Amino acid sequence: MLIVINKVIISVLTNKLIKKTMEGYCVKCKAKREMKDAKEVSMKGKGGVVRRAMTGVCPKCGTKMFRILGKA
């Protein structure tokens, strides 16, 4: 069983703390930062393939950030 508290996942069965945060590259700050208000979206890829991506906001400057996810 997993419990989510402030974007941190806690595994109740194994008593382990699993931190799951999405990090992306901010082009304006030129640094990797944790995305604020991150959510998964679908993008149109090459050849009509649907690509998964995460979109969010840079917590420092407020610029929109993207991260393309791998195939799952």
Buried (B, 14 or more C-beta within 10 A) or exposed (E): EEEEEEEEBBEEEEEEEEEEEBEBEBEEBEEEBBBBEBEEEEEEEEEEEEBBBBBBBBBEEEEEBBBEEEEE
